[in-house]
């Protein structure tokens, strides 16, 4: 499955879930559309979205994004939305079928990694995730620190 590049010139990154790569082994990235109300779109564009505890599930042949927090939009007085309501993910039927098989058989989870604007539409990048054990998390920290040290050493030399 191809991974889209949310950093390209036409895409604007709204929010990313940096903690996901620390807690999970991520694979099979997919781009999904989101069904949002007007106040949710305005709030997400103004930076009031949060993917920290969010996850996706597949129920009755449909993909849903759960526990994603999109704060209230201050200018939508009476027409505001619930902050943690479930939101529908727009995926092709073949993609949903493939994800259903992988999540039920292998015990994988669907985690949103990024939310971004693409051609005026809000997209969500989801990934198949497998939980890391404590020693895997320590290894991730160790690798990150050694990479940082080598970059600093190269900068000081050059």
N, C-alpha and C positions, 0 to 999 in steps of 0.2 A: 504494500500500500504506500502510495507516494505521500511524502510529508510536504505540506505547503510551507512557504516561507513567509511568516507574518511580518518580517522586517523589510519586505520589498517596498518599492517606492509608492505603490498604490495602497498598501495596507498600513493601518495605524494601530499599533498595539494598545489595547485598552487596559488589560490586566493579565498578569501571568502568575502561574502557580509554581513558584520556584521551589517550594517545599516538596512538591511531588517527586522530583528527581532524587531528593534525599531519602524519602520514605519508601520509594518503589523503584523496581526495575521497569522502565518504560519501553514499550515496543508497539509497532503497528499504529502509527499516528493517522488519524482521520480528521477531515474538516467537515463540520456539521453546521447547518444553519440553526438559528434559534427563533422560536415563535415568542415574540415579546409584545407587550402593549406599548403605547406611545410614551407613557411616563417612564417605563423601564428602559426604553431606548435612550431617552434624554438623560436619565440618571447614569446609565452605563457610559455614555459618551462624556459625561462630566466627571468620570472617575470614581463613581460610587459603587463599583462592583467588586466582589471578593470571591475567589475560588478556593479558599483555604480548606474548608471541610466538604467541598462539593464532590459529588460522584454521579455517575450515570447508571441507569438500569434499563433493561429492556423488558417491557410488560405488554402482553397481548400484541406483539408484533410492532410495537412503537418504542422509540428510545426517549427517555426522560432524563432531564438534568435535575437532580435533587440537591437541596441544601446549599444552593448558590445564593449568596446574599447580594441583592441589588438594592441599595438604600433608596429612601423616598426622594422624589424630585420635588424641590421646595416650591416650584411654581405651578404644580398640578394640584391645586387646593382640594377639590372634592373628588377628583378622579384618580387619586393615587393608588398604587399597587401594594400588594403584600411583599415584604422584603424577602422572605424565604419560601415562596410558592414554588411548586414544581413547574418546570418549563419544558416544552416539547422540543426535542432535537430533530432536525430534518435530515434524514439519511435515506439513501436508496434501499430498496427492499433487499437486494443482494448483500449490501453491507450489513444490514441488520441481521440477516440470516447468518452471515459469517461470524459476526460478533456474538450472537446467541450461542453458537456452537463452541466458540473459544471460551466464553465466560462460564458455561455450564460444565464442560468437560474438564478443563484444566484448572478451574478455580481462580481465574483471573478476574480483575475488577476493571471497570471503565472509569478513568480519572480525567477531568478536564485540565489541560495544561496551559492554554492561552485563550483569551477572548480578544478579538480584534475586528476592526472595520475593513471590509473588502468591497470595493465598489459601492459604498454607501450602505452596505448590509452588515449586520453583526454576525460574525462567525465564531464558532467555538472549536478549538482543536482538542480532540479527545484521544486518549491513548490507552492501550491495554496495559495493565499494571499488575505486577506481582510484588507482594510485600517483601521488604528487606528485613533480614535478621539484624540483631544488634552488632554483630561483627562486620556485616556488610556496610552498615552505617559508619562504623569506625574506619573501615577501609576507604570509603568515599571521602571522609574528612582528611585522612592521611594523604590520599592522592591529590586532593585539592591543595593542601599545604605544600606538598613537594612541587607541584606545578607553579604555585605562587613564588616559591623560593627560587626556582630555576629562572623564571621570568625576571625577577629582581636581579639575580646574578648576571644575566645576559644584559640587562639594562645598564648595570654598573660598569661592565666591561666595555660596552660600545659607546 
